[in-house]
Amino acid sequence: MPKTRGLIKGLNLISIAGLFLIVGGIIGIALGGYLYLKARAGLESLDAVYAAQGQMMTYDADGNFTDRGTREGGDAILELLENDWNYPVNRANLDPKDPLVNTPDELMVKFATINYHTLHGTQTVVLDKDVEYKGQAYKAGSYQVPVDGRYFAQLDRSHPLEGKVREQAWSPLAFGLLGNLIGGVNADYQAGMAHFMSWSIFVGLGFMFTVAGVFLTVGGIQLARKVEVEVAKLVDERATGNVEGRPVASPAGAD
């Protein structure tokens, strides 16, 4: 009990500020730990979803990404992703030893795969009757119409052939798959960022605050004790009539 009272008595503004830093640091570490666990659970859940859906990357014997069994197909998809869309693919995430789709880069490759085959596909359009559009006649019958690298908004919805291609190529199924994939990319980025922030910012800064608070508190207590010792020494010297080795002059009129 006397030690506790002595410690409390020794606290000053410096040591109190240190205690606040310690408390803040511990809270930061606790929040970082909680965020880490939640982010880790989110990433594991995403992995489980992709595994259940059978979302896998395919590679050849040399470790090159392939599409429909060919490296050329894989290169074409990566070219669309990196050159046309300027997406910075981290090739290290395209790991033949880990074919499960569980990184944003792999999800974007899947996203580009669907787009690539939609853009370079051919649609069968059947006209039930003759149609004229902008001075050009289209006879009733079946047509093989290439999408020719055109996106949904680039196809003329009023055109008798392009309008059908627009509906068939860019179907609700295609948009649904693309929407799911881009949602997965965002979820993966958010979970990954939370995972990174949990230990790099919350835990890291919390640890720094805690250590700084300990040093500040101890330093404040030591400073207070030093001042206390100096004051006690000065009081003792005045009581004995000797300050810094010199006798203290007696008051005027004293014997």
HUBEL-V619522 format. One record per backbone hydrogen bond with DSSP energy under -1.0 kcal/mol. CO is the residue of the C=O (numbers start at 0). NH is the residue of the N-H. If there is no record, write none. Layout:
co=CO nh=NH
co=CO nh=NH
This chain:
co=0 nh=4
co=1 nh=5
co=2 nh=6
co=3 nh=7
co=4 nh=8
co=5 nh=9
co=7 nh=10
co=11 nh=15
co=12 nh=16
co=13 nh=17
co=14 nh=18
co=15 nh=19
co=16 nh=20
co=17 nh=21
co=18 nh=22
co=19 nh=23
co=20 nh=24
co=21 nh=25
co=22 nh=26
co=23 nh=27
co=24 nh=28
co=25 nh=29
co=26 nh=30
co=27 nh=31
co=28 nh=32
co=29 nh=33
co=30 nh=34
co=31 nh=35
co=32 nh=36
co=33 nh=37
co=34 nh=38
co=35 nh=39
co=36 nh=40
co=37 nh=41
co=38 nh=42
co=39 nh=43
co=40 nh=44
co=41 nh=45
co=42 nh=46
co=43 nh=47
co=44 nh=48
co=45 nh=49
co=46 nh=50
co=47 nh=51
co=48 nh=52
co=49 nh=54
co=53 nh=55
co=54 nh=100
co=57 nh=65
co=59 nh=62
co=63 nh=59
co=66 nh=69
co=69 nh=66
co=69 nh=73
co=70 nh=74
co=71 nh=75
co=72 nh=76
co=73 nh=77
co=74 nh=78
co=75 nh=79
co=76 nh=80
co=77 nh=81
co=78 nh=82
co=78 nh=83
co=79 nh=84
co=80 nh=86
co=86 nh=88
co=88 nh=90
co=89 nh=92
co=90 nh=93
co=92 nh=94
co=94 nh=97
co=98 nh=56
co=102 nh=106
co=103 nh=107
co=104 nh=108
co=105 nh=109
co=106 nh=110
co=107 nh=111
co=108 nh=112
co=109 nh=113
co=110 nh=114
co=111 nh=115
co=112 nh=116
co=113 nh=117
co=114 nh=118
co=115 nh=119
co=118 nh=148
co=120 nh=146
co=122 nh=144
co=124 nh=142
co=126 nh=140
co=130 nh=137
co=132 nh=135
co=135 nh=132
co=137 nh=130
co=140 nh=126
co=142 nh=124
co=144 nh=122
co=146 nh=149
co=150 nh=153
co=151 nh=154
co=158 nh=162
co=160 nh=164
co=161 nh=165
co=162 nh=166
co=163 nh=167
co=164 nh=168
co=168 nh=170
co=170 nh=174
co=171 nh=175
co=172 nh=176
co=173 nh=177
co=174 nh=178
co=175 nh=179
co=176 nh=180
co=177 nh=181
co=178 nh=182
co=179 nh=183
co=180 nh=184
co=181 nh=185
co=182 nh=186
co=183 nh=187
co=184 nh=188
co=185 nh=189
co=186 nh=190
co=187 nh=191
co=188 nh=192
co=189 nh=193
co=190 nh=194
co=191 nh=195
co=192 nh=196
co=193 nh=197
co=194 nh=198
co=195 nh=199
co=196 nh=200
co=196 nh=201
co=197 nh=202
co=200 nh=204
co=201 nh=205
co=202 nh=206
co=203 nh=207
co=204 nh=208
co=205 nh=209
co=206 nh=210
co=207 nh=211
co=208 nh=212
co=209 nh=213
co=210 nh=214
co=211 nh=215
co=212 nh=216
co=213 nh=217
co=214 nh=218
co=215 nh=219
co=216 nh=220
co=217 nh=221
co=218 nh=222
co=219 nh=223
co=220 nh=224
co=221 nh=225
co=222 nh=226
co=223 nh=227
co=224 nh=228
co=225 nh=229
co=226 nh=230
co=227 nh=231
co=228 nh=232
co=229 nh=233
co=230 nh=234
co=231 nh=235
co=232 nh=236
co=233 nh=237
co=234 nh=238
co=235 nh=239
co=236 nh=241
co=240 nh=247
co=242 nh=245
co=245 nh=242
co=250 nh=253
